Amino acid sequence: MKISNYFAKEKMDDATFIQTFIEKLNELTDEDICWANSDLLEDNENVQSLLMEMVLSFYATDLVDMKDYENYLVNKEFEAMSFKELQASLIYLFHNDRVHPDSLIHNGIGKKELLNILKEMNNRLSH
């Protein structure tokens, strides 16, 4: 598995992060999604390398500290959320993975939450 050194790069801004990973998540196949919903006994380089790249890029943005976003965690449809609430949902997915390993694979990829959040964030940025 190739892991780029994202910490050596300039900080990635939110818009670049969003656009980059919408494209990459759209490249995942149905087989990748099925794998993410499975028991994960085998490796899937497509999904695992993408998530590693996302995690490293995510921590190179300013979207890091969950406590700054806790008040924005809401239980709404993504379309009804403010941009700040979408950011909180995205951050929660990443931080939750520390407590519940593989939740980023199951929820982020398997349930397509990462793609859905990023698409909605992109809609807000383009208006």
C-alpha positions in Angstrom: 0.0 0.0 0.0 1.4 3.4 -1.0 1.0 6.1 1.5 1.9 9.6 0.4 3.5 11.9 3.0 0.8 14.5 3.3 2.4 16.0 6.3 5.2 17.3 4.1 2.7 19.2 1.9 1.2 22.5 2.5 -2.0 22.4 4.6 -4.9 21.3 2.4 -7.8 23.7 2.5 -11.4 22.5 2.9 -12.4 23.1 -0.7 -9.4 21.1 -2.1 -10.0 18.3 0.4 -13.7 18.1 -0.6 -13.2 18.2 -4.4 -10.2 15.7 -4.3 -12.1 13.1 -2.3 -15.5 13.4 -4.1 -13.6 12.4 -7.2 -11.7 9.6 -5.5 -14.8 8.2 -3.7 -16.7 8.3 -7.0 -14.1 5.9 -8.4 -14.9 3.2 -5.9 -16.7 0.2 -7.4 -19.7 -1.7 -6.2 -17.3 -4.5 -5.1 -15.5 -1.9 -2.9 -18.8 -0.9 -1.3 -19.8 -4.5 -0.8 -16.4 -5.2 0.8 -16.8 -2.2 3.2 -20.1 -3.7 4.3 -18.5 -7.1 4.9 -16.6 -8.6 7.9 -13.4 -7.2 6.4 -11.5 -10.5 6.6 -9.6 -9.7 3.4 -7.8 -6.6 2.4 -9.1 -4.1 -0.2 -6.3 -1.9 -1.4 -8.7 0.5 -3.2 -10.6 1.4 0.0 -7.8 1.1 2.5 -5.3 3.2 0.6 -8.0 5.8 -0.2 -9.0 6.0 3.5 -5.4 6.3 4.6 -4.9 9.1 2.2 -8.1 10.8 3.4 -7.2 10.4 7.0 -3.7 12.0 6.5 -5.2 14.8 4.4 -7.9 15.3 6.9 -5.4 15.9 9.7 -3.5 18.3 7.4 -6.5 20.5 7.1 -7.8 22.7 9.9 -10.8 20.4 10.5 -9.3 18.6 13.5 -10.6 19.4 16.9 -13.9 17.7 17.7 -14.6 19.8 20.8 -14.9 22.9 18.6 -17.7 21.2 16.7 -19.5 19.2 19.3 -22.3 21.8 19.6 -22.9 21.4 15.8 -23.5 17.6 15.9 -27.2 17.3 14.9 -29.4 14.5 13.7 -30.7 15.8 10.5 -30.6 14.9 6.8 -27.4 16.3 5.2 -29.4 18.6 2.9 -30.9 20.3 6.0 -27.5 20.9 7.7 -25.6 24.1 7.8 -22.0 24.0 6.5 -20.7 24.0 10.1 -23.0 21.0 10.9 -21.7 19.2 7.8 -18.1 19.8 9.0 -19.1 18.4 12.4 -20.5 15.3 10.8 -17.3 14.8 8.8 -15.1 15.3 11.8 -17.3 12.9 13.9 -16.8 10.2 11.3 -13.0 10.5 11.6 -12.9 10.8 15.3 -15.4 8.0 15.9 -13.1 5.7 14.0 -10.5 6.0 16.8 -13.1 4.6 19.3 -14.7 2.1 17.0 -12.1 0.8 14.5 -13.4 0.1 11.0 -16.4 2.4 11.5 -14.9 4.8 8.9 -14.9 1.9 6.4 -18.4 0.6 7.3 -20.1 4.0 7.7 -17.9 6.3 5.5 -17.6 3.9 2.6 -20.2 1.2 3.1 -23.0 3.6 3.9 -21.5 6.2 1.6 -21.6 8.8 4.3 -18.2 10.3 3.4 -19.3 10.9 -0.2 -22.8 12.2 0.8 -21.3 14.7 3.3 -18.6 15.9 0.9 -21.1 16.3 -2.0 -23.4 18.4 0.2 -20.4 20.5 1.4 -19.4 21.0 -2.2 -23.0 22.2 -3.0 -22.7 24.8 -0.3 -19.3 26.0 -1.5 -20.5 26.4 -5.1 -23.5 28.6 -4.2 
